[in-house]
Structure formats: C-alpha cells, structure tokens
Amino acid sequence: MTMFAPPPRITAQIFATLPDALRTGTPGSGWNALQPAGLAAPSFLEGPSFDEDGTLWCVDVVNGRILTVNPQGEFEVRIEYDGWPNGLKIHKDGRIFVADHKHGIMRFDRERRSIEPILERHGTERFKAVNDLFFAANGDLYFTDQGLTGLHDPTGRVFRLDAKGNLTCLLSNVPSPNGLVMDLDERALYLAVTRDNSIWRVPLGRDGLATKVGRFIQMSGGVGPDGLALAADGGLLVAHAGLGCVWSFSPAGEPLLRIDSPAGKLTTNIAFGGKDNRELYITESSQAAILKAHLACAGKAMYSSA
C-alpha cells in the first residue's frame, strides 16, 4: 500500500459489547492454554454473519458459543458446546455452518439447538484447525485450514466442499490462510494470508482448481489480514487484525477508505448488513465488541439472502 496515498479515514461506532457475565474464559484452560503468552482472553468474538431474516450471528471461540445479537445490541447464547468455533456462514436453506478449530466443519440446527461435525478430515488426515468459510452461488463451500501455520511452516490449506459432498484441496502451501471470499464473477478467490500480511488472488481454472496464484495486495503492520467481505461493485474489504481497522479497496486493489476502531486493535472479521446492506459490522475481539460503520458502498448480498 505504500505505492498509494493514504485513503480517507472514518471511525466506526460501538454497536454492541459482550456482557461481563458471558466473558468466562480463564487463562490456562481450553483454547487459552494453546495461545502464546499474553494472548489468553475471557472471550474472542468472530464470524459475524446475517441470516435470511437479517439477524446477526457470531461466535465466541474461547467459550464455545454461537450467539445472536438483536438490533438493540443484546446478545443471546444459542448454544454452548465443547468446541472452538471461529467462522460461521449460513446456507440459503437456513442451515448454519461453523468452522471449528477442534471439530472441523460443523452444522448447527437452530430449532433443536444442537451441533454436529459433518467434516472432520481430508482423507485419512485430520484438519490442522479450520478457520473461516464462504458459500459460492452454486452452494459450494470454500474454507481455510489455518492451524498454526506461518512463514515458518507454509502448509495451510484451502478446500472446496461441493454441493454434492466432494472435497477438493485447492492450495496446501499457504502461510496462515484465513478469511476468504470470491470475486463477483466467482472466477477467483480472495484469500487473507495473515502471516504473510497479504491478500492472495486465487484464479480458478475451468476444472475448478487453483492456477496462477499471486499476491493481490501487500499489507504491512499489525498482525495481518483476517476476515474479508465483498462490496456490490466488486471492491474488497479487509479486517486488519492488530492495526485496529478495516480497509476498503477498489476492484483493482487501490485503497479507498480506512475504517478505524474506537475500541481495541483486534479487528478480526466483518459482514455487511442493515438497511440497503450498507452497514459494515466488525468484530473487535480484544474488547468483546461489535462495531458498526455506515458506508457509501453496499455489500454484496450473502448467500443466505441472495
């Protein structure tokens, strides 16, 4: 981004904050026990997504919870289970899919309030720790398998689970694959590569396999890019964890806007919602907050409501 002038800046507002009564994670146990020193947390919000009725869903990784947030910013626990949910997306038929570090890809039944794994391994090998997921228009599910990969161990993977149940590994050499979306034509994936501090563009050939992969945007500072969202005009929005902001880029990768957090620096994921799909909702995990910013550009409709 150093090739471009700094874009205009706006500051998001705090929409909701997780109550203290739900911040129950303790250092040295569960997910916290596996984090580097100083990164243990009582909660960790991620995976914002809107369902067909416009309800905002998200997850709390630390406490194994799936949550909803009403328009007044009040949280409701839909389920608490023995898992570490990190990503959540909703099928247009209402099924809720969760990327869980412990259990792989899971499906949540909102009527029964039950959850079960539907995909725990690739062949005979268990996943490292799946992170985020995205539905294509045809119902294919793309997801990242991040684990503890990075520049020291560039073995993170990107998978596609097609609507018929066939699983394909598209990439296996990624240093920390994280959020992902497809471009407007769904001919390429945009992939947040956190430890490389970059966004990769992953064109898909006629056979559906990855080809001519390259860096679309090179970022700097903070921890690196995390969650992604696509604007209706094809622009890309990137949650920059550790820098406390979200970037808006043109379809060509030019920086258009910086959206700053009024809370902490751990801006982890994003989703468009609200009136005309012009409200950007942002999870800020260090302060257990959900932020909101009104944008001139509308977001591309999620698969749940497309």
Residue, then its C-alpha position, 0 to 999 in steps of 0.5 A: m500500500t505504500m505505492f498509494a496515498p493514504p485513503p480517507r479515514i472514518t471511525a466506526q461506532i460501538f454497536a454492541t459489547l459482550p456482557d461481563a457475565l458471558r466473558t468466562g474464559t480463564p487463562g490456562s484452560g481450553w483454547n487459552a492454554l494453546q495461545p502464546a503468552g499474553l494472548a489468553a482472553p475471557s472471550f474472542l468474538e468472530g464470524p459475524s454473519f446475517d441470516e435470511d431474516g437479517t439477524l446477526w450471528c457470531v461466535d465466541v471461540v474461547n467459550g464455545r458459543i454461537l450467539t445472536v445479537n438483536p438490533q438493540g445490541e443484546f446478545e443471546v447464547r444459542i448454544e454452548y458446546d465443547g468446541w472452538p468455533n471461529g467462522l460461521k456462514i449460513h446456507k440459503d436453506g437456513r442451515i448454519f455452518v461453523a468452522d471449528h478449530k477442534h471439530g472441523i466443519m460443523r452444522f448447527d440446527r437452530e430449532r433443536r439447538s444442537i451441533e454436529p461435525i459433518l467434516e472432520r478430515h481430508g482423507t485419512e488426515r485430520f484438519k490442522a484447525v479450520n478457520d473461516l468459510f464462504f458459500a459460492a452461488n452454486g452452494d459450494l463451500y470454500f474454507t481455510d485450514q489455518g492451524l498454526t501455520g506461518l512463514h515458518d511452516p507454509t502448509g495451510r490449506v484451502f478446500r472446496l466442499d461441493a454441493k454434492g459432498n466432494l472435497t477438493c484441496l485447492l492450495s496446501n502451501v499457504p502461510s496462515p490462510n484465513g478469511l476468504v471470499m470470491d470475486l463477483d464473477e466467482r472466477a477467483l478467490y480472495l484469500a487473507v494470508t495473515r502471516d504473510n500480511s497479504i491478500w492472495r488472488v486465487p484464479l480458478g481454472r475451468d476444472g475448478l482448481a487453483t492456477k496462477v496464484g499471486r499476491f493481490i495486495q501487500m499489507s504491512g503492520g499489525v498482525g495481518p489480514d483476517g476476515l474479508a467481505l465483498a462490496a456490490d461493485g466488486g471492491l474488497l474489504v479487509a479486517h486488519a487484525g492488530l492495526g485496529c481497522v478495516w480497509s476498503f479497496s477498489p476492484a483493482g486493489e487501490p485503497l479507498l477508505r480506512i475504517d478505524s476502531p474506537a475500541g481495541k486493535l483486534t479487528t478480526n472479521i466483518a459482514f455487511g448488513g442493515k438497511d440497503n446492506r450498507e452497514l459494515y459490522i466488525t468484530e473487535s475481539s480484544q474488547a468483546a465488541i461489535l462495531k458498526a460503520h455506515l458506508a457509501c458502498a453496499g455489500k454484496a448480498m450473502y448467500s443466505s439472502a441472495 
